[in-house]
């Protein structure tokens, strides 16, 4: 087992190995952010995110887009825990054959995204290497820890705007994106994939944090969110949180709407597990309920098991 290739182990197993070596304990084990209590200051939330540009930069993205997207993605994990981002640093590893313009665009994307989320970009690190890698680490202030294990009896809520990025990725990996790029729905999907809009909790939502038992953002796909939550309880989806224009486009293109909703990713939309008594409040804030949480484990759409699992690293199949 010690000599098994990483691609044979999978992302979940590798994360479990890391957590075991570190000796993580709740609320930091199996969570998307890390918490530390600072005496006299309060509860701090930390997040680091990023990746290799050879994996995350598609052909329709600029270097500015990559800087923006990675920064928003890092903030998204804090925001869905109702933590307020304060400051960030970025680590860049770049090959020496980049132009000054590409370098500046990458940094400007980070800077402008930081402004958009209300955090200060206070520094970082620069290295040269054989691949391009961007990592953004962010610090925030939280009211209390929120994990990602829902409670039976809860309902799952989200903002019903899924499908734009999923449709974009589906067309891109099928080699059909350029053919349909003038379609208004596809064009919007490309724009949202390049520069996602950072979601931010309202004061009213934050003041009702006790409604929430678990939360995740959809950066790795709604299917991935539900797969993680389904380890703690049975999740049954009864409604698809898809944008109606995307649903219509899927019908015209003969694409399964479930695939673009569950296998999309990088929407950076929040998914909350809440008490049913709080549902009216969340509906007033633009959320819709789409799944119930019950005793057991697994993820189901009606009575059938969900087949779409979102994005997973160290997976021989990059999408699907």
C-alpha positions in Angstrom: 0.0 0.0 0.0 2.9 2.4 0.8 4.1 2.1 -2.8 0.7 2.6 -4.5 0.5 5.4 -7.0 -1.4 8.5 -5.8 -3.9 8.2 -8.7 -4.8 4.8 -7.4 -5.5 6.1 -3.9 -7.8 9.0 -4.8 -8.2 12.4 -3.2 -10.4 11.3 -0.2 -7.9 8.7 0.9 -5.0 11.0 0.5 -6.7 13.7 2.6 -7.5 11.1 5.2 -3.8 10.0 5.3 -2.7 13.7 5.7 -5.2 14.3 8.5 -4.0 11.1 10.3 -0.3 12.2 10.1 -1.2 15.7 11.4 -3.5 14.4 14.0 -6.4 16.8 13.3 -9.4 16.9 15.6 -12.8 18.6 15.2 -13.7 21.1 14.0 -10.7 21.0 11.7 -11.0 17.3 10.7 -13.0 16.8 7.5 -13.7 20.4 7.0 -13.0 23.0 4.3 -11.5 25.6 6.6 -9.3 25.5 9.6 -10.2 27.2 12.9 -8.0 28.5 15.7 -9.2 30.4 18.8 -7.0 33.4 19.6 -7.3 34.5 23.2 -8.5 38.1 23.4 -9.3 38.2 19.7 -11.8 35.5 18.9 -12.2 32.7 16.5 -10.1 32.9 13.4 -10.8 30.9 10.2 -8.0 30.0 7.7 -8.1 28.7 4.2 -5.6 27.9 1.5 -6.5 27.0 -2.0 -5.0 26.9 -5.4 -3.5 24.6 -8.0 -1.4 24.0 -11.0 -2.2 26.3 -13.9 -1.8 23.4 -16.3 -4.9 21.9 -14.7 -7.0 25.0 -13.9 -6.4 27.4 -16.8 -8.6 26.6 -19.7 -8.1 28.0 -23.2 -10.7 30.7 -22.8 -9.1 32.1 -19.6 -6.5 34.8 -19.2 -3.9 34.9 -16.5 -6.0 37.7 -14.9 -8.9 35.3 -14.8 -6.9 32.7 -13.0 -5.7 35.1 -10.3 -9.3 36.3 -9.8 -10.8 32.8 -9.8 -8.4 31.2 -7.4 -8.8 34.2 -5.0 -12.6 34.0 -5.1 -12.5 30.3 -4.7 -10.4 30.6 -1.5 -12.8 33.3 -0.1 -15.8 31.2 -1.0 -14.9 28.5 1.6 -14.6 31.1 4.3 -17.8 32.9 3.3 -19.9 29.8 3.3 -18.9 29.3 6.9 -20.1 32.8 7.5 -16.5 34.0 8.3 -15.5 37.5 7.2 -12.3 37.5 5.1 -9.7 39.9 6.4 -6.4 39.4 4.6 -4.7 37.1 2.1 -1.2 36.2 0.8 -0.4 34.5 -2.5 2.4 32.1 -3.4 3.4 32.0 -7.1 5.6 29.4 -8.8 6.2 30.3 -12.4 8.3 29.1 -15.3 10.8 31.5 -16.5 9.4 31.8 -20.1 6.4 33.9 -19.1 6.1 37.5 -20.1 6.1 40.4 -17.7 2.5 41.1 -18.9 1.3 37.6 -18.0 2.9 37.9 -14.6 1.3 41.3 -13.9 -2.1 40.1 -15.1 -2.0 37.2 -12.7 -1.1 39.5 -9.7 -3.8 42.1 -10.8 -6.4 39.4 -10.9 -5.6 38.4 -7.3 -5.6 42.1 -6.2 -8.9 43.0 -7.8 -10.6 39.9 -6.4 -9.3 40.7 -3.0 -10.9 44.2 -3.3 -14.2 42.6 -4.4 -14.4 40.4 -1.4 -13.2 43.1 1.1 -9.9 41.5 2.1 -6.4 43.1 2.1 -3.8 41.6 -0.2 -0.8 41.9 2.0 2.0 40.0 0.4 3.2 36.5 -0.6 6.0 34.5 -2.1 7.5 34.1 -5.6 9.4 31.0 -6.9 10.6 29.6 -10.2 9.8 26.0 -11.2 8.9 23.6 -14.0 5.2 24.2 -13.6 3.0 27.2 -12.9 1.3 27.0 -9.5 -0.8 29.6 -7.6 -1.9 29.2 -4.0 -3.8 31.8 -2.0 -4.0 31.7 1.8 -6.7 33.7 3.5 -7.5 34.7 7.0 -11.0 35.5 8.3 -13.0 36.0 11.5 -15.8 33.5 12.4 -18.6 33.5 14.9 -18.5 29.7 15.5 -17.2 26.6 13.7 -19.4 25.1 11.0 -18.7 21.6 9.7 -20.0 19.7 6.7 -22.0 16.9 8.4 -25.8 17.6 8.2 -28.2 16.5 10.8 -31.1 14.1 10.0 -34.3 16.2 9.9 -32.6 19.1 8.2 -33.2 20.4 4.7 -30.6 21.5 2.2 -30.9 24.9 0.7 -28.9 26.8 -2.0 -29.3 29.6 -4.5 -31.0 28.1 -7.7 -28.5 29.3 -10.2 -26.7 26.1 -11.0 -25.8 24.9 -14.5 -23.9 27.8 -16.2 -20.4 26.6 -15.4 -21.4 22.9 -15.8 -22.7 23.6 -19.3 -19.5 25.5 -20.1 -17.3 22.7 -18.9 -19.4 20.0 -20.6 -19.1 21.8 -24.0 -15.4 22.6 -23.5 -14.4 19.0 -22.7 -16.6 17.8 -25.6 -14.8 20.2 -28.0 -18.1 22.1 -28.7 -17.7 25.3 -26.8 -16.5 27.5 -29.6 -19.4 26.3 -31.8 -22.0 27.5 -29.2 -20.1 30.5 -27.7 -22.5 33.0 -29.2 -25.5 31.5 -27.4 -26.4 33.9 -24.6 -26.6 31.2 -22.0 -23.2 29.7 -23.0 -21.7 33.2 -23.1 -22.9 33.9 -19.6 -21.5 30.5 -18.5 -18.1 31.4 -20.0 -18.1 34.8 -18.2 -19.0 33.2 -14.9 -16.3 30.5 -15.3 -13.7 33.1 -16.1 -14.6 35.6 -13.3 -17.1 34.1 -10.8 -19.0 36.5 -8.7 -18.2 36.2 -5.0 -21.2 35.3 -2.9 -21.4 37.0 0.5 -23.8 36.3 3.4 -26.1 39.1 4.4 -26.2 40.4 8.0 -29.6 38.8 8.5 -28.2 35.4 7.4 -25.2 35.8 9.6 -27.3 36.7 12.6 -29.2 33.4 12.2 -26.1 31.2 12.1 -27.7 28.9 14.6 -30.1 27.7 11.9 -27.1 26.1 10.1 -25.7 22.6 11.0 -23.4 22.2 8.0 -22.2 24.1 4.9 -20.1 23.8 1.9 -19.5 25.7 -1.3 -19.9 24.2 -4.8 -16.4 24.8 -6.0 -15.9 21.1 -6.8 -19.5 20.6 -8.0 -22.8 20.1 -6.3 -22.4 16.3 -6.7 -19.1 16.6 -4.6 -20.9 18.6 -1.9 -23.7 16.0 -1.6 -21.2 13.2 -1.7 -19.4 14.6 1.3 -22.5 15.4 3.2 -23.9 12.0 2.4 -21.1 10.4 4.4 -22.8 11.6 7.6 -26.5 11.1 6.6 -28.7 10.1 3.8 -29.4 13.0 1.4 -32.4 12.8 -0.9 -32.7 15.4 -3.7 -36.3 16.3 -4.6 -35.7 19.4 -6.7 -33.0 20.5 -9.2 -31.6 24.0 -8.3 -31.0 24.9 -12.0 -31.3 28.2 -13.7 -34.3 28.0 -16.0 -32.4 29.4 -19.0 -29.8 26.7 -18.5 -32.4 24.1 -18.3 -33.9 25.3 -21.7 -30.4 25.3 -23.2 -29.7 21.8 -22.1 -32.9 20.7 -23.7 -31.9 22.3 -27.0 -28.4 20.8 -26.9 -29.6 17.4 -25.8 -27.5 17.5 -22.6 -28.7 16.0 -19.3 -29.5 18.9 -16.9 -28.5 16.8 -14.0 -25.0 16.5 -15.3 -24.4 20.2 -15.6 -25.9 20.8 -12.2 -24.2 18.1 -10.2 -20.9 17.8 -12.2 -20.3 21.5 -12.9 -18.2 23.1 -10.2 -16.7 26.6 -9.7 -20.1 28.2 -9.3 -19.0 29.1 -5.7 -22.6 28.9 -4.5 -23.4 28.1 -0.9 -25.1 24.9 0.3 -26.5 25.0 3.8 -28.1 22.3 5.9 -30.7 24.0 8.0 -33.5 23.3 10.5 -36.9 23.2 8.7 -38.1 26.0 11.0 -35.6 28.3 9.3 -36.7 27.6 5.8 -39.0 30.7 5.5 -36.1 33.0 6.4 -33.8 31.4 3.8 -36.4 31.5 1.1 -36.8 35.2 1.8 -33.1 35.6 1.2 -33.2 33.9 -2.2 -32.6 30.3 -1.3 -34.5 27.2 -2.3 -34.8 23.9 -0.6 -33.8 21.0 -2.8 -33.0 18.0 -0.6 -33.9 16.4 2.7 -31.5 14.9 5.3 -32.5 11.6 6.8 -30.9 8.8 8.9 -28.5 6.6 6.9 -25.8 7.5 4.4 -25.6 8.1 0.6 -27.0 10.5 -1.9 -30.2 9.9 -3.9 -32.3 11.6 -6.5 -35.7 10.4 -5.6 -35.1 6.6 -5.2 -32.1 6.3 -7.4 -28.5 6.8 -6.3 -26.8 10.0 -7.6 -24.2 9.0 -10.2 -22.5 12.4 -10.7 -19.8 13.1 -8.1 -18.2 16.4 -9.2 -14.5 17.1 -9.4 -12.0 14.8 -7.6 -8.2 15.1 -7.8 -6.0 12.0 -8.2 -8.8 10.5 -10.3 -8.0 8.8 -13.6 -11.2 10.4 -15.1 -10.7 14.2 -15.0 -14.4 15.1 -15.5 -17.4 13.0 -14.7 
